[in-house]
Amino acid sequence: MDTTIKVDSKTRDRLAVLAEARGTTMRRLIEEFAESTLTPAELQERAAHTAAYLAEHLGVTVTDESSIEALRNVRGQVVAHYASEHAEHEQGAA
């Protein structure tokens, strides 16, 4: 059963551009979004399942603090990577 979703024209135009860039339709783009996006409850369930798996199979205990620290480390590595690429680009341009 089809239905209509009302959005402003700016949003509609943006969805059309995104769909075209992906070689799909706005309908399929929205379907993919709905299928792949998790609710907060689903995210919590997945995190709990992952933590239980890591504890059982790898002996790793995941805490909020360890998750925050891991995220900080990853962010720091990403920032360092882009800073390094930027510096190399600047040296190559000089």
Secondary structure as UniProt FT lines:
FT   HELIX           9..21
FT   TURN            22..23
FT   HELIX           26..36
FT   HELIX           40..53
FT   HELIX           54..58
FT   HELIX           64..93
//
